[in-house]
Each structure stands twice: as C-alpha cells, then as structure tokens.
Amino acid sequence: MINIVLFGKPGAGKGTQAEFLKSKYNLTHLSTGDIFRFNIKNETDLGKLAKSYMDKGDLVPDEVTIKMLEDTVDKNPDTKGFLFDGFPRTLAQAVALDAFLATKNWLITATIGLDADDEILIQRLLERGKTSGRVDDQDEDKIRNRYQEYNEKTAPLMEYYISQNKYCPVNGIGSIAEITERLSAVIESL
C-alpha cells in the first residue's frame, strides 16, 4: 500500500494533480475540500460547522477535519492506497493521521510538497473564484488570511515529515503535464 500526502498552499494545484495521480497509481483520492463540500451540501452537523469557518477564510478546526477524514477512510478498506489532498494541515492532524493509520497497520509513505510563489497562487485563486462560486476564492484578503494561517499552522509540517525522511518538495510552477511528470518521478522513486 502506498499513502501519499499532497502538500501545498491553496491554489498550488493539489486537486488538479491528484486527478492524474489517482488514476495513474490506482489510489483513493481524499480531498478535504471535497469532503467538506459533501458535508456542507448535505448539511451534516460537521458540514455546517466547517462552513462557518470556511466562509471567514479560516481553516476548519482539527477535530472537525479529522472526524470527517476518518469516516471517509473507513469507507475504503480495500484500497491500494490513499492520496491525501489538503490533509494534514496542522501538526495535530499529522499526528492524528499517523495514529489512525497505525490502527489499520498502514503508514504515510511520502509527503510531496508543491512549491509555488504566493502572488502567482493568489492570482490563480482569484481566477478560480470567478467560475467556482467559492466565496473563499473571491476575496484577496480572505486568500491572504488563508496563506497566513497556512504559514503559521501548516508550513511546520514540513519539519515533521523531513524528520521522518518523508518530505519531497516539487516545483509547482509550469504546465500541468510538467508538474505531473515531476510528481510521477517522485512517486516512482519510492
């Protein structure tokens, strides 16, 4: 089993790349964004709570995110592996994910970080916001707030995975095909 964490700031291309990688490597794609949207659309208690944070441009608290993710992992017991997209975002989430996977005798194989400049990503999100209808992609101040939270809470995860020799940075600027090729080279070297 191979379990990959796809890491990067909002707008770095995690979702786009995940679509290619899940097919190529037969992985179950777990996008916290998709999990949140499912719960929000279906007006679950966790979905309503997550929406209240997302509408302000804040990250959803760990306990809410972890519960949603665990429920989804449990629905895929026969998978060949997972591609975690947008999770973990905090050290507490990473520790909780490791502990949860250990109960199934699984572990994270590698964490791949899509690196890209903030200003390029902000423009990507503003463009996406024009067609996606996502409130959190239509306001530059909210986007910058998400990046500030990312830098404070998520960036320290690099050290966590570096200390486990599981962090692989990848240049996230270029064509979709170029980035997919870079990611594939990392996965095939595992």
C-alpha positions as CSV (number, residue, x, y, z in Angstrom):
1,M,0.0,0.0,0.0
2,I,1.2,3.5,-0.8
3,N,-0.1,6.5,1.0
4,I,0.8,9.9,-0.3
5,V,0.2,13.3,1.3
6,L,0.0,16.0,-1.4
7,F,1.0,19.2,0.3
8,G,0.8,22.8,-0.8
9,K,-0.9,26.2,-0.3
10,P,-4.4,26.8,-1.6
11,G,-4.2,27.2,-5.4
12,A,-0.9,25.2,-5.7
13,G,-2.7,22.6,-7.9
14,K,-3.2,19.8,-5.5
15,G,-6.7,18.9,-6.8
16,T,-5.7,19.1,-10.4
17,Q,-2.6,16.9,-9.9
18,A,-4.5,14.5,-7.6
19,E,-6.9,13.7,-10.5
20,F,-4.0,12.5,-12.7
21,L,-2.1,10.7,-9.9
22,K,-5.1,8.8,-8.5
23,S,-5.8,7.2,-12.0
24,K,-2.1,6.6,-12.8
25,Y,-1.4,4.8,-9.5
26,N,-4.9,3.5,-8.6
27,L,-5.1,5.5,-5.4
28,T,-8.2,6.6,-3.5
29,H,-8.2,10.4,-3.6
30,L,-9.2,12.0,-0.3
31,S,-9.6,15.7,-0.8
32,T,-10.6,17.6,2.4
33,G,-12.2,20.2,0.2
34,D,-14.4,17.6,-1.4
35,I,-15.2,16.0,1.9
36,F,-16.1,19.4,3.3
37,R,-18.3,20.3,0.3
38,F,-20.1,16.9,0.6
39,N,-20.8,17.5,4.3
40,I,-21.8,21.1,3.6
41,K,-24.1,20.2,0.7
42,N,-25.8,17.5,2.8
43,E,-26.0,19.9,5.7
44,T,-24.4,17.5,8.2
45,D,-23.6,18.9,11.6
46,L,-19.9,18.7,10.7
47,G,-20.6,20.4,7.4
48,K,-22.4,23.3,9.0
49,L,-19.6,23.8,11.4
50,A,-16.9,23.6,8.7
51,K,-18.8,26.1,6.6
52,S,-18.9,28.7,9.3
53,Y,-15.0,28.7,9.4
54,M,-14.5,28.5,5.6
55,D,-16.8,31.5,5.0
56,K,-14.5,33.6,7.1
57,G,-11.4,32.2,5.3
58,D,-10.2,30.3,8.3
59,L,-9.0,26.8,8.5
60,V,-11.5,24.3,9.9
61,P,-10.5,23.1,13.4
62,D,-8.6,19.9,13.6
63,E,-11.2,17.8,15.4
64,V,-13.8,18.5,12.7
65,T,-11.4,17.8,9.9
66,I,-10.1,14.6,11.5
67,K,-13.5,13.2,12.1
68,M,-14.6,13.8,8.5
69,L,-11.5,12.2,7.1
70,E,-11.6,9.1,9.4
71,D,-15.2,8.5,8.3
72,T,-14.2,8.6,4.7
73,V,-11.1,6.4,5.1
74,D,-13.2,3.8,6.9
75,K,-15.5,3.6,3.8
76,N,-12.5,2.4,1.6
77,P,-11.0,-0.6,3.4
78,D,-9.8,-2.4,0.3
79,T,-8.0,0.5,-1.3
80,K,-4.5,0.1,-2.8
81,G,-3.5,3.4,-1.2
82,F,-4.6,6.9,-0.4
83,L,-3.8,10.2,-1.9
84,F,-4.4,12.8,0.9
85,D,-5.1,16.2,-0.7
86,G,-5.3,19.1,1.8
87,F,-4.7,16.9,4.9
88,P,-3.0,17.1,7.2
89,R,-2.7,20.9,7.6
90,T,-1.5,21.0,11.2
91,L,0.9,19.1,13.3
92,A,-2.0,17.8,15.4
93,Q,-3.7,16.5,12.2
94,A,-0.4,14.8,11.1
95,V,0.0,13.1,14.5
96,A,-3.7,12.0,14.5
97,L,-3.4,10.7,10.9
98,D,-0.3,8.6,11.8
99,A,-2.1,7.3,14.9
100,F,-5.3,6.5,12.9
101,L,-3.4,4.8,10.1
102,A,-1.4,2.7,12.6
103,T,-4.7,1.2,13.9
104,K,-5.0,-0.3,10.4
105,N,-1.3,-1.2,10.1
106,W,-0.8,1.5,7.5
107,L,1.5,4.5,7.3
108,I,2.3,7.6,5.2
109,T,4.8,6.6,2.5
110,A,5.7,10.1,1.5
111,T,4.7,13.7,1.6
112,I,5.1,15.6,-1.7
113,G,5.0,19.4,-1.4
114,L,4.0,21.6,-4.4
115,D,6.1,24.7,-4.1
116,A,4.9,28.0,-5.7
117,D,5.1,31.7,-5.2
118,D,2.2,33.3,-3.1
119,E,1.5,36.1,-5.6
120,I,1.1,33.5,-8.5
121,L,-1.2,31.4,-6.3
122,I,-3.3,34.4,-5.3
123,Q,-4.0,35.2,-8.9
124,R,-4.9,31.5,-9.6
125,L,-7.4,31.5,-6.8
126,L,-9.0,34.8,-7.8
127,E,-9.4,33.4,-11.4
128,R,-10.8,30.2,-10.0
129,G,-13.2,32.2,-7.8
130,K,-14.7,33.8,-10.9
131,T,-16.1,30.4,-12.0
132,S,-16.2,28.2,-9.0
133,G,-18.6,30.2,-6.9
134,R,-16.4,29.6,-3.9
135,V,-16.6,32.6,-1.6
136,D,-13.2,31.9,-0.1
137,D,-11.6,32.3,-3.6
138,Q,-13.2,35.6,-4.4
139,D,-11.7,37.9,-1.8
140,E,-8.0,38.7,-1.8
141,D,-8.0,39.5,1.9
142,K,-9.5,36.1,2.7
143,I,-7.0,34.4,0.5
144,R,-4.1,36.2,2.2
145,N,-5.6,35.2,5.6
146,R,-5.6,31.5,4.5
147,Y,-1.9,31.9,3.5
148,Q,-1.1,33.4,6.8
149,E,-2.8,30.5,8.6
150,Y,-1.0,28.1,6.3
151,N,2.3,29.6,7.1
152,E,1.6,29.5,10.8
153,K,0.0,26.1,11.1
154,T,0.8,24.1,8.0
155,A,4.3,25.0,7.0
156,P,5.7,23.5,10.2
157,L,4.6,20.1,9.0
158,M,7.5,20.1,6.6
159,E,9.8,19.7,9.5
160,Y,7.6,16.9,10.9
161,Y,7.9,14.9,7.6
162,I,11.5,15.9,7.0
163,S,12.4,14.4,10.4
164,Q,10.8,11.1,9.2
165,N,12.6,11.4,5.8
166,K,9.2,11.5,4.1
167,Y,9.2,15.1,2.6
168,C,9.8,15.6,-1.1
169,P,9.5,19.2,-2.5
170,V,8.4,19.6,-6.1
171,N,8.4,22.8,-8.2
172,G,4.7,23.6,-8.6
173,I,5.1,26.2,-11.4
174,G,4.8,25.1,-15.0
175,S,2.3,23.3,-17.2
176,I,0.0,20.7,-15.7
177,A,1.9,18.0,-17.7
178,E,5.3,19.2,-16.5
179,I,4.2,19.2,-12.8
180,T,2.5,15.7,-13.2
181,E,5.8,14.4,-14.7
182,R,7.8,15.8,-11.7
183,L,5.3,14.2,-9.2
184,S,5.4,10.9,-11.0
185,A,9.2,10.8,-10.8
186,V,9.0,11.2,-7.1
187,I,6.3,8.5,-6.6
188,E,8.1,6.1,-8.8
189,S,11.3,6.6,-6.8
190,L,9.6,5.5,-3.5
